[in-house]
Amino acid sequence: MAKLPSINEIEQDERYPFDIFEVGDHVCWHLWSDSNPMSVIKVSPNGRRVWVREDNAKLVNPEDLKFHVGGFAGHCSNQSAQKYEFSANPEGRVLIFSLRLWRGRYVWALSEPSGRMELSKGWGKFYDYNF
């Protein structure tokens, strides 16, 4: 199977963007403002459902983040400067995502437990200190 672009790069008027994940792919689970690294461990035969395992992300530059008084417990003025090291976690929790039509576009959404948290290709991590 040829590698396809990230789900975010596929035009929404194209056919179902299924079959874009393979076992071993690094993916990113997007919660509202946070993101977490995951790895694909299983893909359904039709390519419309994927099982992913949560991976490890270690912040490598905490000293670079600038915190100030404000908000609930403080404010990070440069939270986009976060840098992480990623590693596989064989004991990480497993989540299932499926391809769905949501508000007129296709998204990879959390199936079990249900929710509209999206999945995209590539490892990534972001913690929203200002939420």
Residue pairs with C-beta under 8 A, 6 or more apart in sequence:
1 19
1 22
4 10
4 17
4 19
4 20
5 20
5 121
6 120
6 121
6 122
7 17
7 20
7 106
7 107
7 108
7 118
7 119
7 120
7 121
8 120
10 17
10 20
12 104
12 105
12 106
16 48
16 99
16 106
17 99
17 106
18 46
18 47
18 48
18 99
19 47
20 47
20 121
21 27
21 40
21 43
21 47
21 50
21 121
22 40
22 43
23 40
23 41
23 42
23 43
24 39
24 40
25 39
25 40
25 121
26 37
26 38
26 39
26 40
26 55
26 86
26 121
26 122
26 123
27 37
27 38
27 39
27 40
27 50
27 52
27 119
27 120
27 121
27 122
27 123
28 35
28 36
28 37
28 38
28 119
28 120
28 121
28 122
28 123
28 124
28 125
29 35
29 36
29 37
29 38
29 52
29 54
29 95
29 110
29 117
29 118
29 119
30 117
30 118
30 119
30 120
31 117
32 117
32 131
33 126
33 128
33 131
34 126
34 127
34 128
34 131
35 124
35 125
35 126
36 54
36 55
36 57
36 125
37 54
37 55
37 56
37 57
37 84
37 86
37 123
37 124
37 125
38 52
38 53
38 54
38 55
38 92
38 95
38 119
39 52
39 53
39 55
39 88
40 50
40 51
40 52
41 51
41 52
41 53
41 94
42 50
42 51
43 49
43 50
43 51
44 50
48 98
48 99
49 96
49 97
49 98
49 99
49 111
50 96
50 97
50 98
50 108
50 119
51 94
51 95
51 96
52 94
52 95
52 96
52 97
52 119
53 88
53 89
53 90
53 92
53 93
53 94
54 89
54 92
54 93
54 94
54 95
55 86
55 87
55 88
55 89
55 92
55 123
56 86
56 87
56 88
56 89
56 92
57 84
57 85
57 86
57 125
58 84
58 85
58 87
59 82
59 83
59 84
59 127
60 83
60 84
60 85
61 81
61 82
61 83
64 78
64 81
64 83
65 76
65 78
65 79
65 81
65 82
65 129
66 76
66 77
66 78
67 74
67 75
67 76
67 77
67 129
68 74
68 75
68 76
68 77
69 75
71 130
74 129
75 129
75 130
76 129
76 130
79 126
79 127
79 128
79 129
79 130
82 125
82 126
82 127
84 125
86 123
86 125
95 110
95 112
96 110
96 111
96 112
97 108
97 109
97 110
97 111
97 119
98 108
98 109
98 111
99 106
99 107
99 108
99 109
100 106
100 107
100 108
100 109
102 109
102 116
107 116
107 118
108 118
108 119
108 120
109 115
109 116
109 117
109 118
109 119
110 116
110 117
110 119
